[in-house]
Amino acid sequence: MLSRFGQLLTETEQVTHAIIITDHNVRDPHANAIDAAVVQAGIKTDLIEVKPGETSKSVEVATSLWNQLLDLGTDRRSVVVAVGGGVVGDLAGFIAASFARGINLFQVPTTLLAQVDSSVGGKVGINLPEAKNIVGAFWQPRAVLIDTGVLLTLPLREYRAGLAEVVKYGVILDADFFEFLESRIKQLNDRDHETLAEVVARCCQLKAEVVAADERELTGRRAVLNFGHTFCHALETVCGYGELLHGEGVSIGMLCAARLAIATGRIGPDVISRLDHLLKALQLPRQVPEVDHDDLITAMQHDKKVQHGRLRFVLPTRIGHVELVDNVKTSDVRQALLDSSSGP
């Protein structure tokens, strides 16, 4: 489908200039394929490469990109095309949202995590050293082009990390989908094309429904998408950006949140047992790394769901349903971290 991107662009926009933002890992072949497709459509293109990894989501890299866009004569009729995983999508999306007070954005996600989650929904942003994704915007892409064929080039660790976000959708919104995943473990581990097509489509549909109901997280509905993420973002911050892949943090964070749900009387052990079994079968990490738990709790205070200084968590009540919970005791959070450090 990448070769059809030029046609998609011209059908969607009246555009004469496209800035493709990618990283070194994705430039060949995927970003180059997008570049060729845009050139074939008669559109001027400029391709900008950033370093792979979470550290590129920084103020320094954003400043560099703004200056490069200025030098390239970018204006409001230009478009930004993000070709890459979640880091490139978040960073390029933030550049599109902020340059010239906003120019149009197209997403071409090349990782499973980006295809099922970060490319859809309009959240874009960068990190500060003390907090992940704390600077950003809601900036919807004009279109998202997903080709599951690109996943065949994805390193195994990155692919597995994306499966954590897939599992998340089953826990928070769709018990039948969770059961489907349980029945397709071999196909998921083998990157079966038909299974992945069904999985990606369902995840995008579920996220789109939530985002349409609460685009800017004003009602709390969209917050359900952050199941496991309060723990995850704290782990990513304390461990150091890039040491723990986002999906790996989500996997660990979901189990921490499930243990917190047990401690607060919302679920029984059967829920965490099913979740743990599925994550284990997909060969995802399930134990909290050896880091200072006080540092993790401090990092959680910077979470975007914090209100009036109080931690809030998305906790399951059953497979297929979660709720946003206020006034969680710090002692329960510590215990959830401790229990998840030793593993089930």
N, C-alpha and C positions, 0 to 999 in steps of 0.2 A: 504493500500500500504506500510505501514511502515515495515511490515514483509518481504517485498521483497528487502529491502535496501541492504542486504548482497550480493544478486545476482547482483544488479546494480553495486555495488562496484567492485566485482570480474570481471564483464564483461568490466568495464571501465579501471581498473588499475591492475597492478601487485603489490599488496600491502600486507604487513605482519603486519602492525601496524596502527591502527586508534585511533586518539585522539578525543573523543566526548566532545564538549564544550556546556554546557547548563546552565539553571538556576533552582532554587529551584521549581519554579512554573511549569516547564515543565518536570523536571526529571521523575516524575511519572504521567502519564504512558509513555509519548512519547519518551523521551530520553532512558529510560530503554528498550523500544521496539526496538529501533534502536540498542542499545547495544547488545541485545539478537540476533538480526538478523545478526550482524557482527560476533559475536562469533560463531554462527551456520555455518557461511561461512568459519570458520577455521582461522580467523584473530585475532591477539592479540588486545585487546581494553583497553583503559584507559579513564575513564569518569571524567571530571573536571566540578565542579559546581561553578558558580559565583552568586552573589546577583542579584535578579531581578531589573530592572530599569535602567534609563539613566545614573545614577551615576557610573555604572560599566564601562562605556566607558571612562576610564580615563588612564592616564599614569601609575598610581600606579597599577591598576589592570592588565594592559598590561605587566608591569614589572614582576608581580607575575606569570602570565601565561608563559612568556618566561622562567623563572626559573624553573617552573614545567615541561615544555616540555624538558628542558635540563636534569632534574633529571630523566625523564622517558625514556631517551635514544632516543629521537626523532631525526630522520635524514631526508634526502631528499626523502627517499622512504616511509616515513610515510605520512599519510593524516590527515587533520583536517576536522571534521564533525561538522557543526554548527546546533544544534537542538534548535530552539526557535524563538522568534520574531525578530524584526529589531535590537534591541540592541545586542542580542547574535550574529546575523548574521554579523553585522558591526564589532563587537569586535573580534570574532573568525576569520573572514575574514582578519582583519588587522594582527592578530597573524600569520596566514598562509602566508600572503604576505611578512612578515618581518623576520620570523624565518628562519635561514639558507639561507637567501636571497630568500626565497619563496618555500613553499611546497604546494602540491595540496589540493584543498578545495572542499568540497561538502556541499551544503545547503539543510537543511530540515526545511523549514519555517512552524511555527505553529500558526501564527496569519494571519489575512486577509491582513493587511498592508504589512507584509513580503512576503506573497504569490503573491500579485499583483505588488509589487514594489521593496522593498529593497533587496530581495534575487536574483533578476534578474538584470544583468547589470554590475556587477563587482565593484561597489563602496564600499570600506570598509574603516573604520576609527574609530577614537576616538575623544573625545572632549577635549578642554582646558577650563578652567573656564570662559574665556572671549569669546569663540567662539565655536559653534557646528560643528563637523565633519571637523575641520580645519587641522587635522593631519591624513593622510591616504594614500591610494593607489588605483589604478585601478587593481583589481585582479580577473579575471573571474573564477567562479566555474567550475569544470569539469562537474558537473551535478547538477540539482536542482530537488528534489523529492517533489511534492506537493500532499498532501492528504487532500481534503476539509473536510473529516470526522473529522479531529482534531478540526475544528472550533466549533464543538458542545460543546467542553470543555472550550471555550474562554469566559471570563467574558464579559458581555454585553457592558460595556464601551469600552473595547478594540476592540470588534467587530465593534461597531459603528465608532470608530476612523479609522479603516481600510476602511470603506466606503467612507471617504473623499478622499482618494487616488484614489478610483474607479471613483468617480465623476470627479476628475481632468483629467483623461484620456479622458472622453467625451468632456470636455471643450477644451482641447488643441489639440486633434487629430481627433475626430470622432463624428460628430454631430448625426449620426444615433445611435451610442452607447449611447450618452446622452439621446436621445429620448427613447431608450430601457429602461434605468434606470428609467426615468419618468413613464414608463408604468408598472414597476415591483416593485413599492415601497413596497407593502404588502409582496411580496415574499422575498425581500431583508431584511425587518424587521423580517421576520419569519425564516431567514436562510435556505430558500428552497434550497435543494441540487442541483437540476438541474439548477436553476438560478445561483447559486454560481459557478458551474462548468463552465458555459458559460461565466460568468463575469471574473473569474480568467484567463481562457484561452485567452480571448480577450485582457485583460490588459497586459498579458505577451507577446502576439503577438505584440501589439502596442509598448511596451517598447523595445522589441528585435529589431524591425525595426529601431527605433531611435538610439539605441546604436550601431547597426551594421554600421550605417552611420556616427557616430561621437563618437567613444568609449571614447576618452579622452577630450571631450569638446573643440576641437580645432577650429571647424567651427561655433559654436554657435547653431548647430542643437539640440544637447543633452540638451542644457540649457532650452528648452521648458518644460522639465520634472520638472523644478523647479518652475512652476507656483504656486504662493502663498507662496513659501518657504522662500523668503527674509523676509517677515513679520513673517512667522512662526518661523524661527530660532531665530529671534530677540525676539519674545515672549517667546520662550523656555528658552533663555539665561537670560532674565530679570526676568521672573517669577521664575526661579530656575529649573534646570533640574529635571524632574519627576513630577512637579506640574501640567503641562499641557501635555497631551499625544500628540505625534507628529501629529497624524491625526486630533486631535482637533485644533492644531495650524494651520494645513493646511486648515481646514474648514474656520477658521477666516481669515487666510491670503489670501485665494482665494477671499473672499468678499472685503477685503481691496484692493487687486489688481484690482478687477473689478471696484471699485469706483475710483481708480486712472486712469483706462482706460476711464471712463466717463469724468473725469476732463481733460484728454489730448485729448478728442474728438475722441476716437477710437470706442466706442460702445454707444448705447443708453440704456435707462433704462430697455428695454425689456430683455436684456441679464442678467443683475443682478437680475431682478425679477425671471426669470426661475431658476437661480442658487440658489438664496435665498430660493425659494419655495422647491427645491429638498433637500437642506441641512436641512431645517426645517422639512420636512417630514421624513427624516432619523434620526431626533432628534440629530443633531450635533450642537455644540455651534457656534454662529454667531456673537458675540459681543466681542470687544477687552476688556480684563480684565482691572481693574483699576490699571494701572501702569503708570509711568512717560514716556510720549511720547519722551522726550529728551533722556532718557536712551535707548528707542527702536531704535531711529535713530542712536545713537552712536553704538549700537550693529550691526546695518545694515552695518556700515562701515567695519566690519570684514567679510562680506559676500564674498564668493568665486567668485561671479560675478563682484565684484567691480574692475574697471580698472582705473588706474591713479587717484585714489581717488574719482572717480565718481560712484554714485549709478546707477545700472542697474536693470531693472525689466522686468519680463515676463508678458506681458499684452495681454488680449484677443482683437481681432478685430471682432469676432463673435463666436458663439458656434461652436467648431470644429477647431478653428485656433487661435494661439497666435503668438506674435513676441517679440524679445528681444529689449528693448528700452533703449537708453542712455540718459544722460543729463535730467533726471527727476528732476523737481524742488522740493526742500525740503519742500517748502510751500504746494505743492500738496500732498506730502506724509503725512504731518501733518494733512491735511484736511481729507484725506482718513482714517486715524486713528481715528480722531474725529468723523466722520460720522459713522464709524463702531462701535464706542463705544456706541453710542446712539441706534444703531440697525435700521433696515428698518422700 
